[in-house]
């Protein structure tokens, strides 16, 4: 039987998608959003890019959320509403 294979997301994040990921996971931007612990996200990112620990699954989820949030905000800009989402979605 045929078996599937996983996409090499970890390699992509260290390679061709690194600049895109760096932009979305910018520590100041994360801090200003107040949605995630910016230092914890950056530590996770550094562990991944240095090869210390494969954090691809966690990072991909964070990146998809950040990309969605940016796209949503770009489509519906409003004064003072940038990166504002309902508190039910905010992680402590």
trRosetta pair geometry for C-beta under 8 A, 3 or more apart (Angstrom, degrees):
i j d omega theta_ij theta_ji phi_ij phi_ji
6 9 7.7 -73 160 1 99 94
7 12 7.6 -10 149 -11 100 136
8 11 4.1 -11 154 32 113 118
8 12 6.0 128 104 -24 78 89
9 12 5.4 -57 -146 38 34 114
9 13 6.2 34 157 -21 69 104
9 56 4.5 127 97 -177 104 123
9 57 7.7 104 78 -73 143 45
9 60 5.4 -14 177 -75 149 133
10 13 5.9 -55 -149 33 28 108
10 14 6.7 17 155 -8 62 108
10 48 7.0 -136 -143 -164 87 104
10 54 5.3 -28 -115 -147 147 100
10 56 3.7 -85 -73 -65 81 135
11 14 5.8 -62 -149 43 33 105
11 15 5.8 5 159 2 69 121
12 15 5.9 -75 -136 54 26 96
12 16 5.9 -46 -152 53 71 90
12 17 4.6 39 151 8 89 120
13 17 5.3 -46 -98 80 42 111
13 18 6.3 92 168 -85 43 63
13 21 5.4 52 -147 -40 87 163
13 48 6.4 -22 111 145 135 132
13 49 7.3 -111 129 -83 94 79
13 56 6.2 -177 10 -117 138 84
13 59 6.1 68 -131 112 161 143
13 60 7.6 -112 -62 -70 132 79
13 63 7.9 -147 -109 -39 115 157
14 18 6.1 17 -171 -76 17 114
14 48 7.2 -142 -68 143 94 86
14 49 5.6 151 -112 -130 82 64
14 51 7.7 45 -108 -65 148 81
15 18 6.2 177 74 -24 8 107
17 20 5.0 -60 -165 48 68 117
17 21 5.5 69 137 -26 88 105
18 21 5.8 -60 -146 40 29 109
18 22 6.1 33 156 -24 66 106
18 49 7.0 90 -131 -118 113 119
19 22 5.6 -49 -145 33 30 115
19 23 6.6 33 154 -21 61 104
20 23 5.9 -57 -156 32 28 112
20 24 6.6 18 153 -10 64 109
20 63 8.0 69 124 -158 96 125
21 24 5.9 -60 -147 42 34 105
21 25 5.8 4 163 5 71 117
21 45 7.3 168 146 -136 113 116
21 59 7.0 25 -152 169 131 119
21 63 5.7 -49 -119 -105 86 132
22 25 6.3 -72 -135 54 23 92
22 26 6.9 59 156 -69 60 73
22 45 8.0 121 -101 -178 59 142
23 26 6.1 -15 -162 -36 30 108
24 29 7.9 -122 -170 97 26 147
24 62 8.0 145 129 129 116 86
24 63 5.5 91 98 -134 152 75
24 66 4.1 117 -176 117 111 140
24 67 6.2 -37 -111 -61 144 72
24 70 7.2 -102 -115 -24 94 140
25 29 8.0 152 153 66 11 116
25 30 6.6 10 -162 -49 49 127
25 41 5.9 -152 -154 147 102 116
25 42 6.8 150 156 -89 105 63
25 45 5.3 142 140 -77 154 149
25 59 7.7 -30 -72 -148 147 97
25 62 7.0 58 -94 127 106 126
25 63 7.2 -50 -48 -88 104 82
25 66 7.0 -128 -66 -34 61 173
26 29 4.0 69 77 13 105 115
26 30 6.6 178 85 -12 52 85
27 30 5.7 -56 -144 38 30 110
27 31 6.1 31 157 -20 65 108
27 38 4.9 98 -157 169 70 117
27 39 7.3 48 -141 -80 114 49
27 41 7.7 171 -105 77 67 103
27 42 5.0 6 -86 -66 106 139
28 31 5.6 -55 -147 37 30 113
28 32 6.2 30 156 -19 65 108
28 38 7.8 79 -62 -156 13 153
29 32 5.8 -56 -146 37 28 110
29 33 6.5 32 153 -22 62 105
30 33 5.7 -53 -151 32 31 114
30 35 7.4 -98 -159 52 69 85
30 36 5.7 -55 -167 67 109 101
30 38 3.8 143 100 -109 114 92
30 41 5.6 -142 -148 53 164 147
30 42 7.5 -162 40 -43 151 93
31 34 7.3 28 171 -67 36 55
31 38 4.2 -38 -62 -30 76 157
32 83 7.5 91 113 61 91 158
33 36 7.3 20 88 22 121 77
33 69 8.0 49 -135 145 138 156
33 83 4.7 -104 -119 166 90 144
34 90 7.5 -7 119 -148 84 126
35 83 7.4 -120 -27 171 122 108
35 85 7.3 40 -101 38 127 118
35 89 8.0 -18 -144 115 114 88
35 90 5.4 -120 -131 -133 71 79
35 91 6.3 64 165 34 69 83
36 40 7.2 -121 161 67 93 104
36 41 5.2 64 129 -47 131 130
36 62 7.1 41 -85 -135 167 114
36 91 5.8 30 -97 63 66 121
37 40 3.9 46 96 16 115 117
37 41 6.6 161 85 -16 61 84
38 41 5.8 -58 -149 37 31 110
38 42 6.2 27 156 -16 67 108
39 42 5.7 -56 -145 40 31 110
39 43 6.2 35 154 -22 65 105
40 43 5.7 -51 -146 35 31 113
40 44 6.4 34 153 -19 63 105
41 44 5.7 -55 -152 36 32 113
41 45 6.3 34 149 -20 65 106
41 62 6.4 157 -136 -158 113 157
42 45 5.4 -50 -146 36 35 115
42 46 6.2 35 154 -19 67 104
43 46 5.7 -53 -145 37 31 110
43 47 6.4 36 154 -22 64 104
44 47 5.8 -52 -150 33 29 114
44 48 6.6 27 152 -18 62 107
44 55 5.0 170 -180 -171 88 161
44 58 6.2 -91 -174 107 140 133
44 59 6.5 180 134 -73 112 92
44 62 8.0 115 94 -4 143 157
45 48 5.8 -61 -155 36 31 110
45 49 6.3 15 160 -10 69 109
45 55 7.4 -115 -84 81 27 142
45 59 6.5 111 -96 -113 69 123
46 49 6.2 -56 -135 41 31 100
46 50 5.9 19 168 -9 66 115
46 52 7.7 17 125 23 71 129
47 50 6.5 -68 -144 44 20 102
47 52 4.5 -90 -152 71 69 114
47 53 4.3 -10 162 42 117 101
47 55 5.7 84 88 -23 108 131
48 51 7.8 33 173 -67 29 26
48 52 7.7 -65 -47 48 18 79
48 53 6.7 -56 -76 82 53 67
48 54 6.7 64 -125 -142 80 30
48 55 4.0 -95 -69 42 111 102
48 56 6.7 135 -140 -59 127 56
48 59 5.9 -15 -43 -35 168 149
55 58 5.0 -54 -177 50 85 111
55 59 5.1 86 121 -25 93 107
56 59 5.9 -64 -139 45 25 108
56 60 5.9 29 163 -27 66 108
57 60 6.0 -54 -147 30 24 111
57 61 6.9 23 155 -16 59 104
58 61 6.0 -58 -158 34 31 110
58 62 6.5 26 151 -14 66 108
59 62 5.6 -56 -148 40 36 111
59 63 5.9 35 155 -20 70 108
60 63 5.7 -55 -142 39 30 111
60 64 6.3 31 157 -20 64 105
61 64 5.9 -54 -146 34 28 109
61 65 6.5 27 155 -16 62 106
62 65 5.8 -59 -152 37 30 110
62 66 6.2 27 154 -16 67 110
63 66 5.6 -55 -142 40 32 110
63 67 6.0 32 157 -20 66 107
64 67 5.7 -52 -142 38 29 111
64 68 6.3 32 155 -20 63 106
65 68 5.7 -55 -148 36 29 111
65 69 6.2 29 154 -20 64 108
66 69 5.6 -54 -145 36 30 113
66 70 6.3 30 155 -18 64 105
67 70 5.8 -53 -147 36 30 110
67 71 6.3 29 155 -17 64 107
68 71 5.8 -59 -148 39 29 109
68 72 6.1 31 154 -21 66 108
69 72 5.7 -53 -145 36 29 113
69 73 6.3 25 157 -15 63 109
69 83 6.2 47 164 -125 122 71
69 85 6.9 -76 -121 -48 109 130
70 73 5.9 -58 -146 40 29 108
70 74 6.2 31 155 -22 64 107
71 74 5.7 -54 -145 35 30 112
71 75 6.5 25 156 -15 64 108
72 75 6.0 -63 -152 38 28 107
72 76 6.3 -27 167 30 66 108
73 76 6.7 -80 -132 63 26 73
73 77 6.5 60 169 -90 67 64
73 81 7.6 -177 -130 115 91 85
73 82 5.5 68 -158 -141 134 64
73 83 6.1 -13 -78 -57 149 50
74 77 7.0 -1 -142 -53 23 95
76 81 7.8 -65 124 111 92 137
77 81 7.5 148 -173 68 40 105
77 82 7.2 3 -138 -82 77 84
78 81 3.7 24 74 25 106 135
78 82 7.8 -166 60 -47 63 56
80 84 7.7 32 134 -31 64 142
81 84 4.7 -93 -162 30 60 127
85 89 5.1 -55 132 64 124 130
85 90 6.8 158 81 -60 99 83
86 89 5.5 88 72 5 81 99
86 90 7.7 -139 107 -18 46 90
87 90 5.1 -45 -150 16 50 122
